[in-house]
Amino acid sequence: MRIGLLEDDASQIELISLWTQEAGDQLESYTTGKSFREALDHENFDLLVLDWHLPDTTGIEELDWLRGERSSNTPVIFITSRDSEESVVEALDHGADDYMVKPVNKSITLARIKALQRRNQSGESLVAEAEQETEYPEIELFEPYQINNQEHSISLEGNTIKLTHKEFELAAHLFRNAGVLVSRQSLLERIWGTTAELNTRTVDTHISRIRSKLGINPGVGWQLASIYQRGYRLFRITSE
């Protein structure tokens, strides 16, 4: 497996390089966001490991670039000294697949890397099949909402709403399946590309955020309901 590491701590680079080499993987390290982005223009990696604080950028900024401008689904693990719950949630919400706090343990780190590799391999086929089934138009209208698939954005009455990569994918999927009961498992497969049982709070939290950010309520003609132990249903409310 080819791993790309964005980290400016020489001792951490040496440590992760040694561990992955012993595991039979190939690792390339970068100490700045500039060198990292330049490398990804001509390099392909199976997994990316990001630190949070870097000389010219942050791991979150690079993750947003990956998931946004590059539309990359390459698995990303954060290994950082930031240990607050808010930081973990922020990284996952922006599209990270895993999060570890320094100092990290060799066996656990390698186990997380291998687990993510297996999960990604099983999920790739699910996502590929879903993407091949339908090619969506550049603009989709669900009055008063407009989905721009080229810009990965959603607007309400002409005002663009800031969404993370996962929030956009989730919201667009729910609108396209309006009126249909969508199970958590199907969302894990379609949006997160995995059949593994992630913490159900991951899905619930994203549902809550898009409901809030998009202002989904009867006043705009839509309702997003959580169906206990079954899933979610986004449906249009018609005025009588």
Secondary structure, DSSP 8 states (H G I E B T S, - for coil): -EEEEE---HHHHHHHHHHHHHTT-EEEEESSHHHHHHHHTT---SEEEE-SB-SS-BHHHHHHHHHTTS-----EEEEES---HHHHHHHHHTT-SEEEESS--HHHHHHHHHHHHHHHHHHHHHHHHHHHH----SEEEETTEEEETTTTEEEETTEEE---HHHHHHHHHHHHTTTS-EEHHHHHHHTS---S---HHHHHHHHHHHHHHTT-SGGGTEEEEEETTTEEEEEE----
